[in-house]
Structure formats: structure tokens, C-alpha cells
Amino acid sequence: MKRVHFTIAALAGVALCAGLDYREPYRPQFHFSPRRNWTNDPNGLVYDGGRFHLFFQFNPFGDEWGHMSWGHAVSGDAVHWRELPVAIPEAGGIMIFTGSAVVDRRNTSGFCLAGRPCLVAVYTGHSEKLQTQNLAYSNDDGRTWTKYSANPVLNLHRADFRDPNVFWLDSAGAWIMVVALPPQHRVLFYQSPDLKHWKEAGGFGPAGATGGVWECPDLFEAPMEGTGERKWVLKVGLNPGHISGGSGEQYFVGSFDGARFTPEPEGAPGPRWTDYGRDCYCALTWNGLPAGTGPLMLGWMDNWQYADKTPTSPWRGQMTLPRAVSLRRTAQGIDLLQKPAPALERLRGEHMSYSGTSVEGANRFLDRVRPFGDSLELTATLEPGSAREFGLRVLKGDGAATVIGYDRATSTLFLDRTRSGEVGFSPAFPSRSAAPLALRSGSLPLHVFVDKSSVEVFAGDGEVTLTDLVYPLPNATSVEVYGNSGTIGRLRIEAWRLHSIW
């Protein structure tokens, strides 16, 4: 087998140029973003040797989509990231689209050297009229990659056939690939003994929401809270057609035997959305996590409606926070729960808390939070009293704010960025996203992360998430509690300044 080694010194120079200090306007301080240039989907999330690898769709030559290659960053905790040179570059007119990375511990592929496991990437090769599935491998912890000389390993001769999600399934004794047929609103399941030779085993869809193409599938097992049971989650991206507009993602819960995914009967009709905000797309879970560790998920924080217009420089695009995922059975079926990864607590700095029944008192307390209001973690439990609408305003200043509110008449939690600051770069950007949420024990628990250009809301006990990009006005760092058409009852608030990951 002929091996072709790719030298990427030139691309490394583009990606790792000096002079950047991660303090540019709107630069996220605790979300991953590349030093320069465009990024979209996370790729190849894999854990190996005590390190989290994040590969990501990356244009080494500019801040707009194009020349898709795999960027690379590593972390010891999935929070603090160090960007490395481009891992797998575009070559020969074939872009490197979204895919997976696995640790081949048994050397089923024959790619591994010296009796040690190696990393194997399974990615979509994209040209103008053809998408195929391909391999590359690394024997030096993902620093350098060799493309398999017999690529592609799977070719249906289709223009839309992409985003392989690959993992080892013990019960099948095989590698499993889940890959999308986007216009058909289907995913196909393949099996392979060696990552090179694939046999179709089954498929799923159309189902749920079909208003746009299906892409970026992920299939993983997640624990049922309070039981020893585990169930399979099939997540697929939808572009467009999301409940809040543009691109977003839905999920199905069920069983999987290596060939067939069988969804659980749902208690309520309609799609199940992973995130009700505008800016969480193509989220993937990490391969290779230690036994007993629950799924950990990360998404692209953007929307295809305006991703090429966001007002950031010299980069464009960022990732969500890592999220711990589990399941809970409810009257609506089985809900996907998402909570901030515990490792995020390592970012906590100065801490303040308040408990009382006075909105004025709470807001005097929140005045003290302003110095770290754009790098902030906030937990709040709000009792509505007689207020018909209540919640928090964050990144507030000079008449602008992002509103996290609860409407009791409709039992919905909403995230409103229509007056959040800089919103005029796209007519699709100003928006108000809403999610159904019943109050638990008469109160609203919120867990909020505010960064330089984003707000992430985890509500209830993780059953609802809302993720939005925002571009606040300079010095808009105030936080306040508000209530409309009535009073608010007891309030309990904790706030932490969050340290920069850079």
C-alpha cells in the first residue's frame, strides 16, 4: 500500500500567526474559536491518552466558507483549548467535510504501528458533483495524517451523501457508520470489520421534521436518569426548518441493534429539538470516553442563515460549551437533558450570591456583578409571584439588552435578542426564540452563561436549552431581574466571574 504523507507547514503558518491575544471585540473568552478564519461544524471528536481532540471545519485561507479542511485543537478537560496546525487539508480539488475520528485499539485497519493504537478519521470528501466517505490515519496523536491510498472507502455516486458518524459496537463486533442522505431525509447504517470495507445494514427516516436537508447525524447511548438503563439517541441536523428558524437539530430516542434504529413511542406529537435557540448546529459527542462516563456533546454556535455575515474579525465561527447529556422519562416521552460539563466549574473566579424577595434588592446586588457581566456564569431560581412575565436581562446597556424571559400565559421560556446590540448585519438575525417549559414547584431554575458574543441558557433541570449569538454594545455588561404586570416572589441568585480559557 502506497502511503502519501502530507506536509502542512504552509497551512500551519497561516493558522498559527503571531500577534493575536484573544482580546478582539466579540472574541469569546470561554468558548473555542480559531485564532483566524472561518470555522463551522465540529469534526472527529475523540478522547485518547487523557486528551480531548476537537477537529473542526476550517478554511485556512479566509473568514468565509471555502477550502474546507480539518482544523485541530486539544484539551485536557474539553474547556481549555490549544489550537494546533491544520490536521487534514483540502487537496486535489477535494474538500474535507464533516466526519468522525476513532481510536483503533485493535488495529483492525492495519494502519497502526509498533503495536500501539492509532487515530483514524472517517470524513466526507467533497467535490462539485460527488460526496464520498474516506479515511486518514495518524500514529502521532493527531499531529500528522496520511490519507488512505485506496480512498474512497464508500461511494454511492451521489452529490449529497455525507457526515459519517463512526463508532465501535461490541454487540455487533463491528464498526458502525451512520451517514446522511440529506435530500431524502434519511440516515443509512453501515457495518465494517476494518473501517475499509463497508456493508449497508439498514436505515432510518424520513421522520420528525423534514423541512430541510438532514445532515450531521450522531448516534450514541445515553443513561436514563435514576435507573441503570441506557437508550440510544439518534440526532440529526436540519437545514433549514428548525423551529426557531434556519438550521437546528432534532433527536429521536429508541433502541439500536447495529442495523435498525427503533424509536420509542412518543407521548406528544411533533419533532423533539435539541436546542430551541438559533445557534446550536451539528453537535457531536466524543468517541472514546472512559467507561462509565456519560456522553459529552459540543456544537457549532451559528446558523446558516447569517453565518457568513457575523461581525467578528479576524475569525468567524465558534463552538458551544461542552454539555453532559442524559435522558429522563416524562409525560411527553423521553427527554434529552443537557447540562454544562462539570469541568466548566474550573473557570469560576469571584463569587457573589443573593436571596430575598425584593427585585430592587436583587438588582442592587446585580449592580456589583457588572464588572464581569460579559464573562459570567449565573444560576437563578425565580418565583413569579403575580408577574405574568419575568426573567433576566443580560448584556444590558445604552438601551440594549438580551432578554431571558418566562411567559406564564403560554408556559414558554424565551430568549430575545431583537435589541441585543449589533443586529443589523442580517435581517434574519434579530429574533425571539421560545421553548415550552412548565414551572417546577412554582419556580423557574435557570443556569446561564454569558460570554463576549453569546448567551447559553440551561433551564429547569436541563430539559430546555436556548443558545444564541449576540453582539452587545460596548460596555453593555449590566444584569437585572425584571417582572411585568405583577410582582416577583423569592429570588435566589449566584454569580461567578469566569476566567478566560486563553
C-alpha positions as CSV (number, residue, x, y, z in Angstrom):
1,M,0.0,0.0,0.0
2,K,1.4,3.3,-1.0
3,R,1.5,5.9,1.8
4,V,1.3,9.6,1.0
5,H,2.4,11.9,3.8
6,F,1.0,15.5,3.7
7,T,3.3,18.3,4.7
8,I,1.3,21.3,6.1
9,A,3.9,23.8,7.2
10,A,2.4,26.5,5.0
11,L,-1.0,26.0,6.4
12,A,0.4,25.9,9.9
13,G,1.9,29.3,9.3
14,V,-1.5,30.7,8.2
15,A,-3.2,29.2,11.3
16,L,-0.6,30.0,13.9
17,C,0.4,33.5,13.0
18,A,1.6,35.7,15.8
19,G,0.2,38.9,17.2
20,L,-3.2,37.6,18.4
21,D,-4.1,37.9,22.1
22,Y,-7.8,36.7,22.1
23,R,-9.0,40.1,23.2
24,E,-10.5,41.3,19.9
25,P,-14.1,42.7,20.1
26,Y,-16.6,39.9,20.5
27,R,-13.8,37.3,20.9
28,P,-15.3,34.5,23.2
29,Q,-13.4,34.0,26.4
30,F,-14.5,30.5,27.3
31,H,-15.8,29.1,24.1
32,F,-13.5,27.7,21.5
33,S,-12.8,29.8,18.4
34,P,-9.9,29.6,15.9
35,R,-7.2,32.2,16.0
36,R,-8.2,33.3,12.5
37,N,-10.5,32.4,9.6
38,W,-13.7,30.5,9.2
39,T,-15.0,27.5,11.2
40,N,-18.2,25.6,11.2
41,D,-19.1,22.0,12.2
42,P,-17.0,20.2,14.9
43,N,-15.5,17.1,13.5
44,G,-13.8,14.0,14.7
45,L,-14.4,14.5,18.5
46,V,-12.3,11.8,20.1
47,Y,-10.7,11.2,23.5
48,D,-7.4,9.5,23.6
49,G,-4.5,9.4,26.1
50,G,-6.1,11.8,28.5
51,R,-6.7,14.4,25.8
52,F,-9.8,15.6,24.1
53,H,-9.3,16.2,20.4
54,L,-11.5,18.7,18.6
55,F,-11.3,18.8,14.8
56,F,-13.4,21.3,13.1
57,Q,-14.4,22.5,9.6
58,F,-11.9,25.2,8.8
59,N,-10.9,27.5,5.9
60,P,-7.1,28.1,6.3
61,F,-7.2,31.0,3.8
62,G,-10.1,33.3,4.8
63,D,-13.0,34.1,7.0
64,E,-15.7,32.8,4.6
65,W,-16.7,29.3,3.9
66,G,-14.4,27.5,1.4
67,H,-11.3,25.3,1.1
68,M,-12.8,23.0,3.8
69,S,-10.1,21.3,5.8
70,W,-9.9,19.9,9.3
71,G,-8.6,22.3,11.9
72,H,-7.4,20.8,15.2
73,A,-7.3,21.7,18.9
74,V,-6.6,19.7,22.0
75,S,-7.6,20.0,25.6
76,G,-7.2,18.2,28.9
77,D,-10.7,18.9,30.0
78,A,-12.8,19.9,26.9
79,V,-12.7,23.5,28.2
80,H,-9.2,24.9,27.9
81,W,-8.1,24.6,24.3
82,R,-4.8,24.8,22.4
83,E,-5.0,25.2,18.7
84,L,-2.7,23.1,16.5
85,P,-1.8,23.3,12.8
86,V,-4.3,22.1,10.2
87,A,-4.7,18.4,10.5
88,I,-6.2,17.2,7.2
89,P,-6.0,19.8,4.4
90,E,-8.1,20.1,1.2
91,A,-6.1,18.6,-1.7
92,G,-6.6,17.8,-5.4
93,G,-9.9,19.7,-5.5
94,I,-11.4,17.5,-2.8
95,M,-12.6,19.4,0.4
96,I,-12.5,17.6,3.7
97,F,-16.1,17.7,5.0
98,T,-17.6,16.7,8.4
99,G,-16.8,13.2,9.9
100,S,-15.6,11.2,12.8
101,A,-12.4,10.1,14.4
102,V,-11.9,6.9,16.3
103,V,-9.1,5.2,18.3
104,D,-8.4,1.9,16.5
105,R,-7.3,-0.1,19.6
106,R,-7.3,-3.5,17.9
107,N,-5.6,-2.3,14.7
108,T,-8.5,-3.5,12.7
109,S,-7.5,-1.1,9.9
110,G,-3.9,-2.2,9.7
111,F,-2.8,1.5,9.9
112,C,-1.4,1.4,13.5
113,L,2.4,1.0,14.0
114,A,4.6,-0.6,16.7
115,G,1.7,-2.4,18.3
116,R,0.1,0.8,19.5
117,P,-3.4,2.2,18.8
118,C,-3.8,4.9,16.2
119,L,-6.3,7.5,15.3
120,V,-8.4,7.0,12.2
121,A,-10.5,9.8,10.7
122,V,-13.6,8.9,8.6
123,Y,-14.6,12.0,6.6
124,T,-16.7,13.1,3.6
125,G,-14.6,14.0,0.5
126,H,-16.5,16.7,-1.3
127,S,-16.1,17.8,-4.9
128,E,-18.6,19.7,-7.1
129,K,-20.8,16.7,-8.0
130,L,-19.7,13.9,-5.7
131,Q,-19.5,13.2,-2.0
132,T,-17.7,10.0,-0.8
133,Q,-16.5,8.6,2.5
134,N,-12.8,8.4,3.0
135,L,-10.1,7.6,5.6
136,A,-7.0,9.2,7.0
137,Y,-4.8,8.0,9.9
138,S,-2.3,9.3,12.4
139,N,0.3,7.5,14.5
140,D,1.5,10.6,16.3
141,D,-1.5,11.7,18.4
142,G,-3.2,13.5,15.5
143,R,-0.3,15.8,14.6
144,T,0.3,14.4,11.1
145,W,-2.1,12.5,8.9
146,T,-1.9,10.1,6.0
147,K,-4.8,9.7,3.6
148,Y,-5.6,6.1,2.7
149,S,-4.3,5.4,-0.8
150,A,-7.4,3.4,-1.7
151,N,-9.9,6.2,-0.9
152,P,-12.8,6.4,-1.2
153,V,-14.0,3.5,1.0
154,L,-17.7,4.2,0.4
155,N,-19.1,5.7,-2.8
156,L,-22.8,5.8,-3.8
157,H,-22.1,8.1,-6.7
158,R,-24.2,10.8,-5.2
159,A,-23.8,14.6,-4.9
160,D,-25.3,14.5,-1.3
161,F,-24.0,11.7,0.9
162,R,-22.2,13.0,3.9
163,D,-21.1,13.4,7.5
164,P,-20.2,9.9,8.7
165,N,-20.6,9.2,12.4
166,V,-18.5,6.1,13.2
167,F,-18.0,4.1,16.4
168,W,-17.3,0.5,17.6
169,L,-20.3,-1.5,18.7
170,D,-19.3,-4.5,20.8
171,S,-22.6,-6.3,20.4
172,A,-22.1,-6.3,16.6
173,G,-18.4,-6.9,16.7
174,A,-18.0,-4.2,14.1
175,W,-17.5,-0.6,13.3
176,I,-20.8,1.2,12.7
177,M,-21.2,4.2,10.3
178,V,-24.3,6.5,10.4
179,V,-24.3,8.7,7.3
180,A,-26.8,11.1,5.8
181,L,-28.7,11.1,2.6
182,P,-29.7,14.8,3.0
183,P,-32.4,15.4,0.4
184,Q,-34.1,12.0,1.2
185,H,-34.3,12.9,5.0
186,R,-32.7,9.5,5.7
187,V,-29.7,8.1,7.5
188,L,-28.1,4.8,6.5
189,F,-26.3,2.4,8.8
190,Y,-23.2,0.5,7.6
191,Q,-21.0,-2.1,9.3
192,S,-17.3,-2.8,8.8
193,P,-14.7,-5.1,10.4
194,D,-11.8,-2.9,9.5
195,L,-13.0,0.7,8.6
196,K,-12.1,0.0,5.0
197,H,-14.9,-2.3,3.8
198,W,-18.4,-1.3,4.5
199,K,-21.7,-3.2,4.1
200,E,-25.1,-1.5,4.3
201,A,-27.1,-2.8,7.3
202,G,-30.2,-0.6,7.5
203,G,-31.6,2.9,7.6
204,F,-34.0,5.3,9.3
205,G,-36.3,8.1,8.0
206,P,-38.0,10.2,6.9
207,A,-39.4,11.0,10.3
208,G,-39.9,14.0,12.5
209,A,-39.1,17.4,10.9
210,T,-38.3,17.3,7.2
211,G,-38.5,21.0,6.2
212,G,-34.8,21.0,5.2
213,V,-32.0,18.6,4.4
214,W,-30.8,16.1,7.0
215,E,-27.1,16.2,7.9
216,C,-24.6,15.8,10.7
217,P,-26.1,12.6,12.3
218,D,-24.9,11.3,15.6
219,L,-25.9,8.1,17.3
220,F,-25.0,7.4,20.9
221,E,-26.1,5.7,24.1
222,A,-27.2,7.8,27.0
223,P,-28.1,6.9,30.6
224,M,-31.7,7.2,31.8
225,E,-31.6,9.3,35.0
226,G,-32.4,7.4,38.2
227,T,-32.1,4.0,36.6
228,G,-29.4,1.7,35.3
229,E,-31.0,1.7,31.9
230,R,-29.5,3.2,28.7
231,K,-31.1,4.1,25.5
232,W,-29.9,5.1,22.1
233,V,-30.2,8.7,20.8
234,L,-30.2,9.5,17.1
235,K,-29.6,13.2,16.5
236,V,-29.8,14.8,13.0
237,G,-29.2,18.3,11.8
238,L,-32.0,20.1,9.8
239,N,-31.1,22.9,7.4
240,P,-33.4,24.9,7.1
241,G,-36.6,24.0,9.0
242,H,-35.7,24.5,12.7
243,I,-38.5,25.6,15.0
244,S,-36.7,28.9,15.6
245,G,-35.7,29.4,12.0
246,G,-32.8,28.3,9.8
247,S,-30.6,25.5,10.9
248,G,-31.1,23.4,14.0
249,E,-31.3,19.8,15.3
250,Q,-33.8,17.2,16.3
251,Y,-33.5,13.9,18.1
252,F,-35.1,10.5,18.4
253,V,-34.8,8.1,21.4
254,G,-35.0,4.4,20.9
255,S,-33.1,1.1,20.5
256,F,-30.4,0.1,18.1
257,D,-29.1,-3.4,17.2
258,G,-26.4,-2.5,14.8
259,A,-28.7,-2.4,11.8
260,R,-32.1,-1.0,12.8
261,F,-33.0,2.0,14.9
262,T,-36.4,1.7,16.5
263,P,-37.8,4.9,18.1
264,E,-39.7,4.8,21.3
265,P,-43.4,5.8,21.2
266,E,-43.7,9.5,21.9
267,G,-46.2,10.9,24.4
268,A,-46.6,14.1,22.4
269,P,-46.6,14.7,18.6
270,G,-44.1,16.7,16.7
271,P,-40.3,16.9,16.5
272,R,-38.0,16.9,19.6
273,W,-35.5,19.7,19.4
274,T,-32.0,19.5,21.0
275,D,-31.8,23.3,21.4
276,Y,-34.6,25.9,20.9
277,G,-32.1,28.8,20.3
278,R,-30.9,30.0,16.9
279,D,-27.2,28.9,17.2
280,C,-26.5,25.3,18.0
281,Y,-25.9,23.1,15.0
282,C,-24.1,19.9,14.0
283,A,-23.5,19.0,17.6
284,L,-21.5,15.8,18.1
285,T,-20.5,13.6,21.1
286,W,-16.9,12.5,21.8
287,N,-15.8,9.0,20.9
288,G,-13.5,7.0,23.2
289,L,-14.6,8.5,26.6
290,P,-13.6,6.3,29.6
291,A,-16.1,3.6,30.6
292,G,-18.8,4.9,33.0
293,T,-18.5,8.4,31.5
294,G,-21.7,9.8,30.1
295,P,-21.9,11.4,26.6
296,L,-20.3,14.8,26.2
297,M,-21.6,16.9,23.3
298,L,-20.3,20.0,21.5
299,G,-21.9,22.0,18.7
300,W,-21.2,24.8,16.2
301,M,-22.6,28.1,17.6
302,D,-24.1,29.6,14.5
303,N,-26.8,29.4,11.9
304,W,-26.5,29.1,8.2
305,Q,-28.9,32.0,7.7
306,Y,-26.2,34.5,8.6
307,A,-23.0,32.6,9.5
308,D,-21.1,34.4,6.7
309,K,-22.2,37.9,7.9
310,T,-21.4,37.8,11.7
311,P,-19.3,40.9,12.7
312,T,-16.2,39.3,14.0
313,S,-12.6,39.5,12.9
314,P,-10.0,38.0,12.3
315,W,-12.1,34.8,12.8
316,R,-15.7,33.8,12.1
317,G,-17.3,31.0,14.0
318,Q,-17.2,29.4,17.4
319,M,-18.3,26.3,19.4
320,T,-20.8,25.9,22.2
321,L,-19.9,24.9,25.7
322,P,-19.4,21.1,26.2
323,R,-22.6,19.6,27.5
324,A,-23.2,16.5,29.6
325,V,-26.1,14.5,28.1
326,S,-28.6,12.2,29.8
327,L,-32.3,11.1,29.4
328,R,-35.4,11.3,31.5
329,R,-38.9,9.8,31.0
330,T,-41.7,12.3,31.1
331,A,-45.3,12.5,30.1
332,Q,-44.0,13.7,26.7
333,G,-41.9,10.7,26.2
334,I,-38.2,10.5,26.9
335,D,-36.5,13.9,27.1
336,L,-32.9,14.7,26.2
337,L,-31.3,16.6,29.1
338,Q,-28.2,18.8,28.7
339,K,-26.2,20.3,31.5
340,P,-23.0,22.3,31.4
341,A,-20.0,20.0,31.6
342,P,-18.7,19.8,35.3
343,A,-15.2,20.8,34.1
344,L,-16.6,24.3,33.4
345,E,-16.5,24.9,37.2
346,R,-12.7,25.2,36.9
347,L,-13.3,28.6,35.2
348,R,-15.0,30.1,38.3
349,G,-13.5,33.1,39.9
350,E,-15.1,35.8,42.1
351,H,-18.4,34.6,43.5
352,M,-21.5,36.5,44.8
353,S,-24.9,35.4,45.9
354,Y,-28.3,36.9,46.8
355,S,-31.5,35.6,48.3
356,G,-34.6,37.6,49.0
357,T,-38.0,38.9,47.9
358,S,-37.1,42.3,46.6
359,V,-36.4,42.9,42.9
360,E,-34.8,46.2,43.9
361,G,-32.5,44.4,46.3
362,A,-31.7,41.8,43.7
363,N,-30.8,44.4,41.2
364,R,-28.6,46.3,43.7
365,F,-26.8,43.0,44.1
366,L,-26.5,42.6,40.4
367,D,-25.0,46.0,40.0
368,R,-22.0,44.5,41.7
369,V,-21.8,41.8,39.0
370,R,-21.5,44.3,36.2
371,P,-17.6,44.3,36.1
372,F,-17.8,40.7,34.9
373,G,-21.1,40.7,33.1
374,D,-19.7,39.7,29.7
375,S,-17.8,36.7,31.2
376,L,-20.3,35.4,33.6
377,E,-21.9,32.3,34.9
378,L,-25.3,32.8,36.7
379,T,-27.7,30.5,38.4
380,A,-31.1,31.9,39.4
381,T,-34.3,30.5,40.9
382,L,-37.1,32.9,40.3
383,E,-40.6,32.6,41.8
384,P,-43.1,34.5,39.7
385,G,-45.5,35.9,42.3
386,S,-48.2,37.7,40.3
387,A,-46.0,38.6,37.4
388,R,-47.2,37.4,34.0
389,E,-43.8,37.7,32.5
390,F,-40.5,37.7,34.4
391,G,-36.8,36.9,34.0
392,L,-33.4,38.4,33.4
393,R,-31.9,41.0,31.2
394,V,-28.2,40.4,30.5
395,L,-25.6,42.4,28.5
396,K,-27.7,45.4,29.2
397,G,-26.6,49.0,28.4
398,D,-27.5,52.1,26.4
399,G,-31.0,50.8,25.7
400,A,-29.9,47.4,24.5
401,A,-30.2,44.0,26.3
402,T,-30.6,40.3,25.7
403,V,-33.8,39.1,27.5
404,I,-34.2,35.7,29.1
405,G,-37.9,35.6,30.0
406,Y,-40.8,33.4,31.0
407,D,-44.3,33.9,29.7
408,R,-46.8,32.4,32.2
409,A,-49.7,32.7,29.8
410,T,-48.1,30.4,27.2
411,S,-45.8,28.4,29.7
412,T,-42.8,29.3,27.5
413,L,-39.2,30.3,28.1
414,F,-37.8,32.7,25.6
415,L,-34.6,34.3,24.5
416,D,-35.0,37.7,22.9
417,R,-32.1,39.3,21.1
418,T,-34.0,41.7,18.9
419,R,-32.5,44.7,20.8
420,S,-29.3,43.0,21.9
421,G,-26.8,45.4,20.3
422,E,-25.4,45.0,16.8
423,V,-28.2,43.2,14.9
424,G,-28.4,44.9,11.5
425,F,-25.8,42.8,9.6
426,S,-28.6,40.3,8.6
427,P,-32.4,40.6,8.5
428,A,-32.6,37.0,9.9
429,F,-30.6,37.8,13.0
430,P,-32.9,39.8,15.2
431,S,-35.1,37.1,16.8
432,R,-37.1,35.8,19.7
433,S,-36.8,32.0,20.3
434,A,-39.2,30.2,22.6
435,A,-39.4,26.8,24.2
436,P,-42.3,25.0,26.1
437,L,-41.4,24.7,29.8
438,A,-43.6,24.0,32.8
439,L,-42.6,25.7,36.1
440,R,-41.4,23.1,38.6
441,S,-42.7,23.6,42.1
442,G,-43.8,27.1,41.1
443,S,-40.4,28.4,40.3
444,L,-38.0,28.9,37.3
445,P,-34.5,27.5,37.6
446,L,-32.0,29.0,35.2
447,H,-28.3,28.3,34.5
448,V,-26.9,31.0,32.3
449,F,-23.5,31.5,30.6
450,V,-22.8,34.9,29.2
451,D,-19.7,35.4,27.0
452,K,-18.5,38.3,24.9
453,S,-20.8,37.3,22.0
454,S,-23.1,34.6,23.2
455,V,-25.8,33.6,25.7
456,E,-26.4,29.9,26.6
457,V,-29.4,29.1,28.8
458,F,-30.0,25.8,30.6
459,A,-33.5,25.8,32.1
460,G,-35.3,23.6,34.6
461,D,-33.0,20.6,35.2
462,G,-31.5,20.6,31.8
463,E,-34.7,19.8,29.9
464,V,-34.6,23.0,27.8
465,T,-31.6,24.8,26.3
466,L,-31.5,28.1,24.3
467,T,-28.3,29.1,22.6
468,D,-27.9,32.4,20.8
469,L,-25.1,34.5,19.4
470,V,-25.3,38.2,20.5
471,Y,-23.1,41.2,19.7
472,P,-23.7,43.7,22.5
473,L,-22.9,47.4,22.5
474,P,-19.6,48.4,24.1
475,N,-19.7,48.3,27.9
476,A,-23.1,46.6,27.9
477,T,-22.4,44.4,30.9
478,S,-25.3,45.0,33.3
479,V,-27.6,42.3,34.5
480,E,-31.1,42.8,36.0
481,V,-34.2,41.0,37.1
482,Y,-37.5,42.2,35.7
483,G,-41.1,41.4,36.1
484,N,-44.1,42.7,34.0
485,S,-47.8,43.0,35.1
486,G,-47.2,42.0,38.7
487,T,-44.7,41.1,41.4
488,I,-41.9,38.5,41.7
489,G,-41.7,36.3,44.7
490,R,-38.5,34.9,46.2
491,L,-35.3,35.2,44.2
492,R,-32.1,33.2,44.7
493,I,-29.1,34.2,42.5
494,E,-25.5,33.1,42.4
495,A,-22.9,34.7,40.1
496,W,-19.3,33.9,39.1
497,R,-16.8,35.7,37.1
498,L,-15.4,33.3,34.6
499,H,-11.7,33.2,33.8
500,S,-10.6,33.2,30.2
501,I,-9.5,29.8,28.7
502,W,-6.8,31.6,26.7
